[in-house]
Amino acid sequence: MSKSSETPQTNPLREGLATRAVPQACTVVIFGATGDLTMRKLIPALYNIAADGELPPAMTVVGFARRPKTDEEFRKEQEEATRKFSRQTVRDEIWNGFAQSVFYHQSEFHDAAGYKSLAERLEKIDQERGTGGNRLFYLAVAPDQFEPILKNLKEAGLNKAREGSWARVIVEKPFGTDLASARELNRIVHQAFSEDQTYRIDHFLGKETAQNILVLRFANAIFEPIWNGRYVDYIQITAAETLGVEGRAGYYEGAGALRDMVQNHLLQLLCLVAMEPPTDLGADSIRDEKVKIVRSLRRMKQDEIAKNVVRGQYAEGAINGKPVPGYRSEKGVKPDSKTETFVALRVRVDDWRLADVPIYIRVGKRLPKSGTEISVHFKKAPPVLFNKEAVSLDQNVLVIRIQPDEGISLRMQAKMPGTSFRIEPVKMDFHYGTSFGKASPEAYERLLLDAMSGDATLFARRDEVEEAWAFIDPLEEAWVAKENQPGLFEYPAGSWGPEEADELLARDGRAWRRL
Ligand code: BG6
């Protein structure tokens, strides 16, 4: 499905989609191999793909990190983590086979000699294990480590593959903190790898229901004709978490909810909901349509920001009945921190399809429930027949549940059984779990397989990332401006954010959906 210069092989059997690419045997080199992401997500994801029989048998993992450690010690450490974090229970016979393909390479990130020995080791792995010279470099490190790693990979000649093989790089977020830093990061990445070789992770795109948005919209003929401002009244996108900052203050203090979640994950979801049908399912055809949406987001002037964006920060409160501290009392957070842990926005997409449709986005930590969903609220039936009484009928709402309990539901009106004529809203509900009888893979499983297959559809392209920052930057700038600075409103942990977020919708005669 990729339009890159590399041609992915296709496997007509995989997932029933003839265009689906096949993962090729390769070595996955993980920089930051002893970090949290590797232990919680990457190795468990690779194990689960192996357990599902989807991993090419020769696939090999090389963990690259600073601390001295043997292959055996690294395997043991990863086994413990995988037993803890894996989606499926770890089976000894599968783990033992998988572990034989896991190796450790010790080096400082800035030490050229460590990359020379890595190159030699990868050659040897190719010969012994049949990985065909294919390399996938995963940068699971803080952005300030990107430059030395990429520079050294290039100097060791590892950024280029030999004839018939490939070399790719996966870059983790945060991808910059504003447009200028994102451009700088892109410049650094492209000194070693071309755009075709670069896979920028946005793990929300790997979530099953996020992928299903395009299927819902473009594999069903009934939705497309009504997916526009004539029929859609407004759209809401919510990503709520009960978790707080969870020991990540070092990163989060400099990020905040807008940079951490909206610039990437939520704008990506918005693109999938708002984009036009692509000409084909190629990675670039889909990303071409998505980037048009980011470009069409109406830029807000300074005086419009306070009217359309509400920032909040959690104060002490309770989650599931248990008291929790306020953000400013969390470890590593400044006592007078101005970082937002909640943000609500009203945005507009200035294109033909959704020109008159407000889109409300809300994201927050320490909210009463965890859940991510998109809801499309359709215009009411005309005020005649059943809808002409004093109490008007509810709107039809299509809810796309990204997590948990992935699925899609449609709210509509039905007559209550009985002799009286009472109309009540009811739900048609599709749940992945019950309809397909199997659990959805984790986002990282899908994304790793795609990168091994050369399918960049679910990865953010350079222009998407930069355009998203161009939209976000003025909002961030307004919050640090000297004059007319919009407020930062407190909300008790365990509440649905500051009252001002409710007022944002109340002014339009609307309310947030309860999850
Ligand atoms: C990450 C953010 O990208 O996404 C976190 O940095 C957030 O702050 C997380 O908690 C949410 O992802 P998920 O998959 O747990 O919903």
Residues whose N, C-alpha, C, O or C-beta is under 5 A from the ligand:
A	BS01	BG6	D260
